[in-house]
Amino acid sequence: MWITRCAFVFLACASVVIARRSPNADEIEEYYLRGPEAGRYSNDLIEDALLDVPDLIRKYGYPCEVHTVTTEDGYLLELIFSLMLASMSGSAMLEVIITPEDIAPVAYMEHNINRLFVALAPYSNTLELLGRLIGFNEIAPKSPFFTELGRNYCADGAISQIVCSNFMYIFAGSGPEFHNATMFPVKLGHTPAGIAIRQIAHYGQLIQQNFFRRYNHGPLTNLRLYGTLTPPSFDLSLVTAPVFLHYAEVDTFAHLDDVDRLWRELGRPMGKIRVPHRAFGHVDFMWGTDAKSYVYDRTIAIMKSFGPW
């Protein structure tokens, strides 16, 4: 007889990860431990800059599991789960109930107002084709440009630190109200973490074509891969887990109209929760100084409401 108890799983993120440290850990060690900034920042902050996502989760007291998944269309994802487990007894099978907490939910991108993505969207297919022709398929996480930029212009005490902050506001859609510049070592340890050129092209297609669907390779390749001349849309009604969307009014990536469309098409939408501050932006969900009180505490409370940890 199978005796089951439930586990509630919070899908923390999905990302391509190679090393078991943060993407830019080597540069962080060289500059902030052995270089000119040595001793300037606390050991605890530097440790956060060096740890990868699973170890960051574990450091702050949450259990974590890592699973590698290859999607049907060839993407390699590392799924990171934080598990809240109820008790189990006997010869038990673990039944996993997923309660996704979709934070800053980006699916439809018709109303995206991020300046960089809107500017690149009309040229998305051209950029992807050019990248393949010259063998440039990824904007890699380790870049001497970003390393030197962080070292010379973004550190505490640099008169140009405000320029780094403003660049982040423009690119990532945040503002000064929730930005802590002293955290730049941690931010530079984990970002930029690399992105495929095709992924950027896919975002451009979604902005231009007003769909949430698979990658458009062109009619002939679409026919071979999908059986149709145009790529199929993702059927969000098949998402039958109870989904909670956490969104912000000024998120340049997840516009209110696009969040509403995502909400209407989900198979089992349970909650659409607005961050109660008009200045809260996209990157503030991750780096904002008040993200814990505005987002994370409520997220954990929702998971607890589904049962014991």
C-alpha positions as CSV (number, residue, x, y, z in Angstrom):
1,M,0.0,0.0,0.0
2,W,1.3,3.4,-0.9
3,I,1.1,5.9,1.9
4,T,1.5,9.4,0.7
5,R,2.2,12.7,2.2
6,C,2.6,16.0,0.3
7,A,5.6,18.2,-0.4
8,F,5.2,21.7,-1.5
9,V,7.7,22.8,-4.0
10,F,8.7,26.4,-4.7
11,L,10.2,26.8,-8.2
12,A,12.9,29.3,-7.4
13,C,14.5,29.7,-10.8
14,A,15.5,28.0,-14.1
15,S,18.9,28.8,-15.5
16,V,21.8,27.3,-17.4
17,V,24.6,26.8,-14.8
18,I,28.0,25.4,-15.6
19,A,30.2,25.9,-12.5
20,R,29.2,25.3,-8.9
21,R,30.1,28.8,-7.9
22,S,28.7,32.1,-9.0
23,P,29.4,32.9,-12.7
24,N,31.9,35.6,-11.9
25,A,33.5,34.1,-8.8
26,D,37.1,34.1,-10.1
27,E,36.9,37.9,-10.8
28,I,35.3,38.6,-7.4
29,E,38.1,36.7,-5.6
30,E,40.8,38.5,-7.6
31,Y,39.4,42.0,-7.1
32,Y,37.6,41.9,-3.7
33,L,39.8,39.4,-1.9
34,R,43.3,39.9,-3.3
35,G,43.0,43.2,-5.2
36,P,42.6,46.8,-4.3
37,E,39.2,46.3,-2.7
38,A,40.4,43.6,-0.3
39,G,39.1,44.1,3.2
40,R,36.6,46.8,2.2
41,Y,33.6,44.5,2.3
42,S,32.4,42.1,4.9
43,N,33.3,38.4,4.6
44,D,29.6,37.6,4.6
45,L,28.8,39.8,1.6
46,I,31.8,38.4,-0.3
47,E,30.6,34.9,0.5
48,D,27.3,35.7,-1.1
49,A,29.1,36.9,-4.2
50,L,31.0,33.6,-4.5
51,L,28.2,31.1,-3.8
52,D,26.0,29.7,-6.6
53,V,22.2,29.9,-6.3
54,P,21.6,26.5,-4.5
55,D,24.3,27.2,-1.9
56,L,22.9,30.7,-1.3
57,I,19.5,29.1,-0.7
58,R,21.1,26.6,1.8
59,K,23.1,29.3,3.5
60,Y,20.0,31.1,4.5
61,G,18.4,28.0,6.0
62,Y,16.2,26.6,3.2
63,P,16.5,23.0,1.8
64,C,17.3,22.8,-1.8
65,E,17.3,20.2,-4.7
66,V,18.9,20.7,-8.2
67,H,17.6,18.9,-11.3
68,T,18.9,19.2,-14.8
69,V,16.3,19.0,-17.6
70,T,16.6,19.1,-21.4
71,T,13.5,20.6,-23.0
72,E,11.9,19.2,-26.2
73,D,13.3,22.2,-28.1
74,G,16.8,21.6,-26.9
75,Y,17.3,24.0,-24.0
76,L,19.3,22.7,-21.1
77,L,17.8,24.0,-17.8
78,E,18.9,23.6,-14.2
79,L,15.8,23.7,-12.1
80,I,16.4,24.7,-8.5
81,F,13.7,23.8,-5.9
82,S,13.3,24.7,-2.3
83,L,11.4,21.9,-0.6
84,M,9.0,22.2,2.3
85,L,8.4,18.5,3.2
86,A,5.6,17.1,5.4
87,S,6.1,13.9,7.3
88,M,6.2,10.5,5.6
89,S,5.7,7.1,7.0
90,G,6.1,3.5,6.0
91,S,6.9,2.5,2.5
92,A,5.9,5.8,1.1
93,M,5.9,7.4,-2.3
94,L,6.4,11.1,-2.3
95,E,3.6,12.9,-4.1
96,V,4.9,16.3,-5.2
97,I,2.4,19.1,-5.4
98,I,3.9,22.2,-7.2
99,T,2.7,25.6,-6.1
100,P,4.5,28.0,-8.5
101,E,5.1,31.5,-7.2
102,D,5.7,33.3,-10.5
103,I,7.7,36.4,-9.5
104,A,7.8,39.3,-12.0
105,P,6.0,37.0,-14.6
106,V,7.2,37.4,-18.1
107,A,5.3,35.4,-20.7
108,Y,3.5,37.7,-23.1
109,M,5.7,40.6,-24.1
110,E,3.4,42.7,-26.4
111,H,3.5,45.7,-24.1
112,N,7.1,45.3,-23.0
113,I,8.7,48.8,-22.7
114,N,12.3,47.8,-21.8
115,R,14.3,50.1,-24.1
116,L,17.0,47.6,-25.0
117,F,14.7,44.8,-25.9
118,V,12.3,47.0,-27.8
119,A,15.2,48.4,-29.8
120,L,16.5,44.9,-30.7
121,A,13.2,43.2,-31.3
122,P,12.8,44.2,-35.0
123,Y,16.3,42.7,-35.7
124,S,16.0,39.6,-33.6
125,N,16.0,37.0,-36.4
126,T,18.9,38.8,-38.1
127,L,20.9,38.8,-35.0
128,E,20.4,35.1,-34.4
129,L,21.3,34.3,-38.0
130,L,24.4,36.4,-37.9
131,G,25.4,34.8,-34.6
132,R,25.2,31.3,-36.1
133,L,27.2,32.3,-39.2
134,I,30.1,33.6,-37.2
135,G,29.9,31.0,-34.4
136,F,28.8,33.5,-31.8
137,N,25.9,31.7,-30.0
138,E,26.1,33.1,-26.5
139,I,26.8,36.2,-24.6
140,A,29.1,34.5,-22.1
141,P,28.9,35.2,-18.4
142,K,32.6,35.9,-18.0
143,S,33.5,39.1,-19.8
144,P,36.6,41.2,-19.3
145,F,34.6,44.2,-20.2
146,F,32.1,43.7,-17.4
147,T,34.9,42.7,-15.0
148,E,36.9,45.9,-15.7
149,L,33.7,48.0,-15.6
150,G,32.9,46.7,-12.1
151,R,36.4,47.1,-10.8
152,N,37.0,50.6,-12.1
153,Y,33.7,52.3,-12.1
154,C,31.2,50.5,-9.8
155,A,33.0,50.1,-6.5
156,D,32.2,52.0,-3.4
157,G,34.0,55.3,-3.4
158,A,34.2,55.6,-7.2
159,I,32.7,58.8,-8.4
160,S,31.3,57.0,-11.4
161,Q,29.3,54.5,-9.3
162,I,26.2,56.5,-10.0
163,V,26.7,55.7,-13.7
164,C,26.7,52.0,-13.0
165,S,23.5,52.4,-11.0
166,N,21.9,54.4,-13.8
167,F,22.9,51.8,-16.4
168,M,21.2,49.1,-14.3
169,Y,18.1,51.3,-14.0
170,I,17.8,51.7,-17.8
171,F,18.6,48.1,-18.7
172,A,16.9,46.2,-15.9
173,G,14.0,48.5,-15.1
174,S,14.6,49.5,-11.5
175,G,15.0,52.8,-9.7
176,P,17.1,54.3,-6.9
177,E,14.6,53.8,-4.2
178,F,15.4,50.1,-3.6
179,H,18.9,50.0,-4.9
180,N,21.9,49.4,-2.5
181,A,25.1,50.2,-4.4
182,T,27.2,48.6,-1.6
183,M,25.8,45.3,-2.8
184,F,27.5,45.6,-6.2
185,P,30.1,42.9,-5.4
186,V,27.3,40.4,-4.9
187,K,25.4,41.6,-8.0
188,L,28.6,41.4,-10.1
189,G,29.3,37.9,-8.8
190,H,26.0,36.6,-10.2
191,T,25.3,38.9,-13.1
192,P,25.7,39.0,-16.0
193,A,25.2,35.2,-16.0
194,G,25.2,34.6,-19.8
195,I,22.4,34.4,-22.3
196,A,22.0,32.6,-25.6
197,I,21.6,34.8,-28.7
198,R,18.6,32.7,-29.7
199,Q,17.0,33.5,-26.4
200,I,17.3,37.2,-27.1
201,A,15.9,36.6,-30.6
202,H,13.0,34.6,-29.0
203,Y,12.2,37.6,-26.8
204,G,12.2,39.8,-29.8
205,Q,9.8,37.5,-31.6
206,L,7.4,37.6,-28.7
207,I,7.5,41.4,-28.6
208,Q,7.0,41.7,-32.3
209,Q,4.4,39.0,-32.9
210,N,2.2,39.3,-29.8
211,F,2.3,35.5,-29.0
212,F,3.6,33.3,-26.3
213,R,4.8,30.4,-28.4
214,R,7.8,28.4,-29.4
215,Y,10.8,29.7,-31.4
216,N,10.1,30.7,-35.0
217,H,12.7,29.1,-37.2
218,G,11.0,30.1,-40.4
219,P,8.3,28.1,-42.3
220,L,10.3,25.2,-43.6
221,T,12.1,24.4,-40.4
222,N,8.9,25.0,-38.4
223,L,7.2,22.4,-40.6
224,R,10.0,19.9,-40.0
225,L,10.2,20.5,-36.2
226,Y,6.6,21.3,-35.3
227,G,4.5,20.0,-38.2
228,T,3.1,23.5,-38.9
229,L,4.4,26.5,-40.9
230,T,4.2,28.7,-37.8
231,P,5.4,27.7,-34.3
232,P,2.7,26.4,-31.9
233,S,1.6,28.6,-29.0
234,F,2.1,27.4,-25.4
235,D,-1.2,26.1,-24.1
236,L,-1.3,27.7,-20.7
237,S,-4.6,26.0,-19.8
238,L,-2.5,22.8,-19.3
239,V,-0.8,24.5,-16.3
240,T,-3.1,23.0,-13.7
241,A,-1.0,23.6,-10.6
242,P,-2.2,26.5,-8.4
243,V,-0.3,29.5,-9.7
244,F,0.3,32.8,-7.9
245,L,1.6,35.8,-9.9
246,H,3.6,38.5,-8.1
247,Y,3.8,41.7,-10.2
248,A,4.8,45.4,-10.0
249,E,3.2,48.4,-11.7
250,V,6.3,49.8,-13.2
251,D,8.0,46.5,-14.4
252,T,9.3,47.3,-17.8
253,F,9.5,43.6,-18.7
254,A,6.1,42.4,-17.3
255,H,3.5,45.0,-18.3
256,L,0.2,45.0,-16.4
257,D,-1.7,44.1,-19.6
258,D,0.6,41.2,-20.4
259,V,0.3,39.9,-16.8
260,D,-3.5,40.1,-17.0
261,R,-3.4,38.1,-20.3
262,L,-1.2,35.5,-18.7
263,W,-3.6,35.3,-15.7
264,R,-6.6,34.7,-17.9
265,E,-5.0,31.9,-19.9
266,L,-3.6,29.9,-17.0
267,G,-5.4,26.6,-16.1
268,R,-5.6,27.3,-12.4
269,P,-4.7,30.8,-11.4
270,M,-5.0,31.3,-7.7
271,G,-3.7,34.7,-6.9
272,K,-2.6,37.9,-8.7
273,I,-0.6,39.9,-6.2
274,R,0.6,43.5,-6.8
275,V,3.7,44.8,-4.9
276,P,2.2,47.7,-2.9
277,H,4.8,50.3,-4.1
278,R,4.7,52.2,-7.3
279,A,8.5,52.6,-7.6
280,F,9.2,48.8,-7.4
281,G,10.7,47.5,-10.7
282,H,11.7,44.3,-12.4
283,V,15.2,43.9,-10.9
284,D,13.9,44.9,-7.4
285,F,12.2,41.5,-7.1
286,M,15.7,40.1,-6.9
287,W,18.0,42.9,-5.5
288,G,15.5,45.4,-4.0
289,T,16.3,46.4,-0.4
290,D,12.7,45.8,0.6
291,A,12.1,42.7,-1.5
292,K,11.8,40.5,1.6
293,S,8.9,42.5,3.1
294,Y,7.2,43.2,-0.2
295,V,7.6,39.8,-1.9
296,Y,9.4,37.0,-0.1
297,D,7.5,37.0,3.2
298,R,4.2,36.9,1.4
299,T,5.5,34.2,-1.0
300,I,6.5,32.0,2.0
301,A,3.2,32.7,3.8
302,I,1.3,31.4,0.7
303,M,3.4,28.2,0.6
304,K,2.7,27.6,4.3
305,S,-1.0,28.1,3.7
306,F,-1.0,24.9,1.6
307,G,0.2,22.8,4.5
308,P,3.1,22.2,7.0
309,W,6.7,22.6,6.1
